Amino acid sequence: MYKIILNPFAGKGKAFRSIRKIEKFFNKHQMQFEMTITDSPKQAINIALESANKGFEYIVAAGGDGTINEVLNGIMKSNNPEEIKLGIIPVGGGNDFIKNIDYPKKIEKQVKLLRRRITKKVDIGQVEDYCFINTLGIGFDAQVAITYSKSKTFDGSAGYMKAIMKTLIKCKSYPVEIQINDISIKGDKLFVSVGNGKCCGGKFLLTPDAKIDDGVFDFCIIDKLTRREIIKFLPKVIKGKHINLPMVTMLKGKEIIVKSDEDLPLYLDGEIPNLTDRKNIDIKIIPKMINLIVQ
């Protein structure tokens, strides 16, 4: 039995328009399922938690990256997260996470994939009580994500670009002290990106070499830039061609600690967590934690 948790607001309504199609293909392929449609933010966390504790072995997140994140956090709060198999029907805007795996674009093929129940163990990240499966950002890109989350019209890459333009008005950098492995980095930084996966914002390859099952994060740390420099920088990030630029530091590690004298904006998987301490942020990887249904 599959538990489908669908966020109808994902993709600015794209997920809602996909409900009948999802039901059709599950029935066509004789797959027993129960679908719950969320009606408020964070509700998918509790639904996933309850479903896991009730004995659902296969829990499917139908929506965007935020929906996947909520379902992941619900699974992680359950009694048996290691036994749950996480499935995905990506009907959101950017759908960044599935860019890490070879995943079909059509819903019927996605349902067929879920029917095969082939899984691989993938890593997740954790900060305080929040987990993430794709990317976490601190600084400018987090402020972009916050602006994007408030948008009522544009979605996906177009919405993210609009959010970037709005965030550029202030173009704020952040004085931080960063600890990775035995390396200490200090100074004004535009942002710090923590990549379990490689893509964010619909098409930005900030950590292009990241792999979701290699047991380490990829870190991308960007020095303070002017507005003009940021605009010139963006096309390189889209292609993942920024990693050797002088203002970029790329590292790998299992943990990163970011400290500042001021509160730092942070996002994970497109969601904005309510951290208890935004001045001392400790992010760790949990290797091979989640069973992900893949090709």
RODO-2510 file (C-alpha; in nm, 4 decimals, decimal comma):
residues 295
     n   res          X          Y          Z
     1     m     0,0000     0,0000     0,0000
     2     y     0,1319     0,3410    -0,1005
     3     k     0,0638     0,6575     0,0953
     4     i     0,0577     0,9584    -0,1388
     5     i     0,0927     1,2989     0,0240
     6     l     0,0081     1,5668    -0,2321
     7     n     0,0523     1,9407    -0,1955
     8     p    -0,2028     2,0944    -0,4360
     9     f    -0,0311     2,4351    -0,4205
    10     a     0,3040     2,3048    -0,5486
    11     g     0,4077     2,4489    -0,8827
    12     k     0,1502     2,7282    -0,8368
    13     g    -0,1284     2,4720    -0,8840
    14     k     0,0478     2,2260    -1,1147
    15     a     0,0200     1,9539    -0,8505
    16     f    -0,3547     2,0095    -0,8081
    17     r    -0,4051     1,9654    -1,1825
    18     s    -0,2164     1,6349    -1,1640
    19     i    -0,4376     1,4640    -0,9029
    20     r    -0,6675     1,2787    -1,1441
    21     k    -0,3748     1,1700    -1,3596
    22     i    -0,1911     1,0263    -1,0592
    23     e    -0,5003     0,8399    -0,9431
    24     k    -0,5609     0,7108    -1,2958
    25     f    -0,2144     0,5577    -1,3330
    26     f    -0,2060     0,4047    -0,9850
    27     n    -0,5383     0,2356    -1,0627
    28     k    -0,4269     0,1370    -1,4118
    29     h    -0,1236    -0,0439    -1,2743
    30     q    -0,3247    -0,2018    -0,9907
    31     m    -0,1297    -0,0301    -0,7161
    32     q    -0,3164     0,0094    -0,3887
    33     f    -0,2867     0,3616    -0,2519
    34     e    -0,4274     0,6143    -0,0117
    35     m    -0,3944     0,9819    -0,1023
    36     t    -0,4058     1,2731     0,1371
    37     i    -0,4151     1,6271    -0,0013
    38     t    -0,2631     1,8906     0,2235
    39     d    -0,4302     2,2262     0,2805
    40     s    -0,1714     2,4148     0,4872
    41     p     0,2066     2,4569     0,5159
    42     k     0,3974     2,1946     0,7206
    43     q     0,0937     1,9639     0,7280
    44     a     0,2783     1,7029     0,5197
    45     i     0,5248     1,6574     0,8079
    46     n     0,2557     1,5296     1,0438
    47     i     0,0850     1,3238     0,7732
    48     a     0,4133     1,1495     0,6860
    49     l     0,4897     1,0921     1,0540
    50     e     0,1477     0,9407     1,1208
    51     s     0,1608     0,7312     0,8024
    52     a     0,5011     0,5859     0,8904
    53     n     0,3914     0,5010     1,2442
    54     k     0,0716     0,3405     1,1105
    55     g     0,2739     0,0968     0,9034
    56     f     0,2905     0,2528     0,5562
    57     e     0,6192     0,1308     0,4102
    58     y     0,5977     0,3330     0,0867
    59     i     0,5366     0,7059     0,1290
    60     v     0,5193     0,9207    -0,1848
    61     a     0,5747     1,2979    -0,1875
    62     a     0,3727     1,4499    -0,4725
    63     g     0,4689     1,8144    -0,5152
    64     g     0,7856     2,0197    -0,5298
    65     d     1,1082     2,0233    -0,3324
    66     g     0,9323     2,1716    -0,0310
    67     t     0,6857     1,8813    -0,0257
    68     i     0,9714     1,6304    -0,0431
    69     n     1,1369     1,8119     0,2458
    70     e     0,8250     1,8033     0,4617
    71     v     0,7663     1,4337     0,3942
    72     l     1,1329     1,3630     0,4682
    73     n     1,1088     1,5425     0,8029
    74     g     0,7941     1,3506     0,8925
    75     i     0,9651     1,0210     0,8120
    76     m     1,2693     1,1195     1,0189
    77     k     1,0477     1,1895     1,3216
    78     s     0,8861     0,8444     1,2966
    79     n     0,9697     0,5303     1,4918
    80     n     1,1332     0,3541     1,1956
    81     p     1,2786     0,5992     0,9386
    82     e     1,5305     0,3406     0,8123
    83     e     1,2488     0,1091     0,7021
    84     i     1,0426     0,3629     0,5052
    85     k     1,0784     0,3904     0,1273
    86     l     1,0447     0,7465    -0,0034
    87     g     0,8890     0,7914    -0,3462
    88     i     0,8588     1,1103    -0,5492
    89     i     0,6110     1,2445    -0,8028
    90     p     0,7736     1,5790    -0,8964
    91     v     0,4882     1,8125    -0,9847
    92     g     0,6369     2,1303    -0,8390
    93     g     0,8116     2,4325    -0,9847
    94     g     1,1884     2,3879    -0,9897
    95     n     1,1993     2,0162    -0,9006
    96     d     1,5675     2,0490    -0,8150
    97     f     1,6158     1,7275    -0,6214
    98     i     1,5284     1,4875    -0,9024
    99     k     1,8042     1,6433    -1,1137
   100     n     2,0384     1,4313    -0,9005
   101     i     1,8956     1,1066    -1,0383
   102     d     1,7851     0,9675    -1,3721
   103     y     1,4126     1,0272    -1,3342
   104     p     1,1347     1,0098    -1,5962
   105     k     0,9392     1,3240    -1,6807
   106     k     0,5972     1,1707    -1,7466
   107     i     0,3732     1,0816    -1,4522
   108     e     0,2847     0,7344    -1,5827
   109     k     0,6531     0,6428    -1,6073
   110     q     0,7073     0,7787    -1,2569
   111     v     0,4255     0,5573    -1,1275
   112     k     0,5775     0,2559    -1,3043
   113     l     0,9069     0,3375    -1,1332
   114     l     0,7306     0,3458    -0,7954
   115     r     0,5727     0,0078    -0,8726
   116     r     0,9173    -0,1522    -0,9213
   117     r     1,0176    -0,0465    -0,5679
   118     i     1,3902    -0,0350    -0,6427
   119     t     1,5642     0,1726    -0,3768
   120     k     1,9030     0,3195    -0,2984
   121     k     2,0194     0,4630     0,0324
   122     v     2,0924     0,8358     0,0134
   123     d     2,2399     1,0889     0,2531
   124     i     2,0543     1,3697     0,4237
   125     g     2,1657     1,6822     0,6078
   126     q     2,0568     1,8061     0,9490
   127     v     2,0598     2,1450     1,1217
   128     e     1,9028     2,1577     1,4684
   129     d     1,5845     1,9467     1,4336
   130     y     1,5450     2,0076     1,0597
   131     c     1,6540     1,7681     0,7871
   132     f     1,7163     1,8347     0,4194
   133     i     1,7885     1,6113     0,1225
   134     n     1,9115     1,8493    -0,1487
   135     t     2,0606     2,1879    -0,0611
   136     l     2,0914     2,4386     0,2207
   137     g     2,1877     2,8022     0,1763
   138     i     2,3020     3,0769     0,4117
   139     g     2,3152     3,4438     0,3107
   140     f     2,2204     3,5911    -0,0264
   141     d     2,0732     3,2733    -0,1754
   142     a     1,8666     3,2204     0,1403
   143     q     1,7315     3,5744     0,1074
   144     v     1,6452     3,4951    -0,2554
   145     a     1,4580     3,1822    -0,1396
   146     i     1,2667     3,3876     0,1174
   147     t     1,1684     3,6404    -0,1519
   148     y     1,0745     3,3590    -0,3916
   149     s     0,8518     3,1930    -0,1307
   150     k     0,6436     3,5116    -0,1115
   151     s     0,5777     3,5181    -0,4873
   152     k     0,2196     3,4480    -0,5920
   153     t     0,2746     3,4399    -0,9670
   154     f     0,6050     3,3302    -1,1172
   155     d     0,7249     2,9782    -1,0473
   156     g     1,0351     2,7685    -1,1151
   157     s     1,3376     2,9333    -1,2761
   158     a     1,1440     3,2442    -1,3828
   159     g     1,0252     3,3055    -1,0287
   160     y     1,3722     3,2481    -0,8909
   161     m     1,5273     3,4975    -1,1322
   162     k     1,2679     3,7561    -1,0330
   163     a     1,3534     3,6936    -0,6658
   164     i     1,7237     3,7393    -0,7435
   165     m     1,6576     4,0770    -0,9043
   166     k     1,4605     4,1910    -0,5992
   167     t     1,7285     4,0686    -0,3590
   168     l     1,9981     4,2480    -0,5594
   169     i     1,8529     4,5831    -0,4522
   170     k     2,0135     4,5415    -0,1086
   171     c     2,3014     4,3179    -0,2206
   172     k     2,3953     4,2387     0,1397
   173     s     2,6984     4,0337     0,2430
   174     y     2,7460     3,8659     0,5809
   175     p     3,0462     3,8697     0,8176
   176     v     3,1007     3,5050     0,9111
   177     e     3,3459     3,2575     1,0581
   178     i     3,3290     2,9184     0,8892
   179     q     3,4737     2,5892     1,0109
   180     i     3,5013     2,2917     0,7717
   181     n     3,7195     1,9972     0,8726
   182     d     4,0362     2,1690     1,0005
   183     i     3,9901     2,4730     0,7770
   184     s     3,8799     2,8079     0,9182
   185     i     3,7506     3,0835     0,6879
   186     k     3,6658     3,4370     0,7995
   187     g     3,5342     3,7414     0,6201
   188     d     3,2389     3,9007     0,4449
   189     k     3,0685     3,6381     0,2306
   190     l     2,7831     3,6720    -0,0144
   191     f     2,6587     3,3254     0,0678
   192     v     2,7457     2,9733     0,1770
   193     s     2,5815     2,6856    -0,0104
   194     v     2,5747     2,3346     0,1368
   195     g     2,5088     2,0764    -0,1312
   196     n     2,3963     1,7218    -0,0704
   197     g     2,2575     1,7582    -0,4225
   198     k     2,3900     1,9670    -0,7081
   199     c     2,1103     2,2011    -0,8172
   200     c     1,8941     2,4742    -0,6617
   201     g     1,6677     2,7526    -0,7837
   202     g     1,5495     2,5503    -1,0826
   203     k     1,8787     2,5539    -1,2733
   204     f     2,1688     2,6831    -1,0623
   205     l     2,4514     2,4303    -1,0272
   206     l     2,6176     2,5781    -0,7200
   207     t     2,7641     2,2411    -0,6188
   208     p     2,7837     2,0631    -0,9562
   209     d     2,9936     1,7700    -0,8314
   210     a     2,7729     1,6839    -0,5331
   211     k     2,6330     1,3316    -0,5057
   212     i     2,3441     1,2355    -0,2816
   213     d     2,5029     0,9074    -0,1717
   214     d     2,8768     0,9812    -0,1256
   215     g     2,8661     1,0556     0,2483
   216     v     2,9916     1,4151     0,2224
   217     f     2,8598     1,7625     0,1485
   218     d     2,9940     1,9862    -0,1257
   219     f     3,0370     2,3460    -0,0065
   220     c     3,0346     2,6568    -0,2238
   221     i     3,1450     2,9766    -0,0479
   222     i     3,1213     3,3047    -0,2391
   223     d     3,3062     3,6203    -0,1388
   224     k     3,1352     3,9593    -0,1195
   225     l     3,0447     4,0828    -0,4705
   226     t     2,9004     4,3990    -0,6218
   227     r     2,5674     4,3940    -0,8061
   228     r     2,7479     4,4078    -1,1380
   229     e     2,9731     4,1173    -1,0384
   230     i     2,6747     3,9087    -0,9275
   231     i     2,4969     3,9618    -1,2612
   232     k     2,8115     3,8509    -1,4475
   233     f     2,8489     3,5571    -1,2070
   234     l     2,4992     3,4071    -1,2501
   235     p     2,5370     3,2643    -1,6045
   236     k     2,8467     3,0732    -1,4920
   237     v     2,6593     2,9223    -1,1967
   238     i     2,3809     2,7990    -1,4263
   239     k     2,6401     2,5925    -1,6140
   240     g     2,8429     2,5005    -1,3059
   241     k     3,1424     2,6832    -1,4528
   242     h     3,2109     2,9019    -1,1503
   243     i     3,4073     2,6586    -0,9341
   244     n     3,7552     2,7834    -1,0351
   245     l     3,6812     3,1553    -1,0112
   246     p     3,8930     3,3513    -0,7582
   247     m     3,5946     3,4625    -0,5512
   248     v     3,4746     3,1020    -0,5070
   249     t     3,5877     2,8459    -0,2486
   250     m     3,4803     2,4849    -0,3081
   251     l     3,5286     2,2245    -0,0336
   252     k     3,3941     1,8871     0,0783
   253     g     3,3191     1,7664     0,4297
   254     k     3,0772     1,5994     0,6687
   255     e     3,0061     1,9087     0,8778
   256     i     3,0130     2,2866     0,8536
   257     i     2,9805     2,5412     1,1335
   258     v     2,8909     2,8984     1,0391
   259     k     2,9072     3,1709     1,3051
   260     s     2,8209     3,5384     1,2902
   261     d     2,7475     3,8290     1,5214
   262     e     2,4170     3,8798     1,3401
   263     d     2,1253     3,6529     1,2547
   264     l     2,1842     3,4756     0,9238
   265     p     1,9076     3,4010     0,6716
   266     l     1,8887     3,0292     0,5944
   267     y     1,6840     2,8018     0,3721
   268     l     1,6854     2,4276     0,3084
   269     d     1,5235     2,2533     0,0109
   270     g     1,3448     2,5817    -0,0593
   271     e     1,1867     2,5872     0,2876
   272     i     1,2527     2,8489     0,5564
   273     p     1,3097     2,6765     0,8935
   274     n     1,2528     2,8491     1,2250
   275     l     1,5950     2,7942     1,3830
   276     t     1,6467     2,8646     1,7518
   277     d     1,9958     3,0067     1,6870
   278     r     2,0722     3,1877     1,3622
   279     k     2,4132     3,3091     1,4777
   280     n     2,5713     2,9660     1,5358
   281     i     2,4679     2,7210     1,2682
   282     d     2,5969     2,3619     1,2770
   283     i     2,5109     2,1441     0,9760
   284     k     2,5939     1,7722     0,9694
   285     i     2,5471     1,4921     0,7182
   286     i     2,3730     1,1637     0,8017
   287     p     2,5038     0,9094     0,5493
   288     k     2,2826     0,6450     0,3832
   289     m     1,9815     0,7436     0,5929
   290     i     1,6842     0,7356     0,3551
   291     n     1,5660     0,4624     0,1178
   292     l     1,4819     0,6493    -0,2033
   293     i     1,2814     0,4764    -0,4775
   294     v     1,4828     0,5196    -0,7987
   295     q     1,5101     0,3820    -1,1521
***
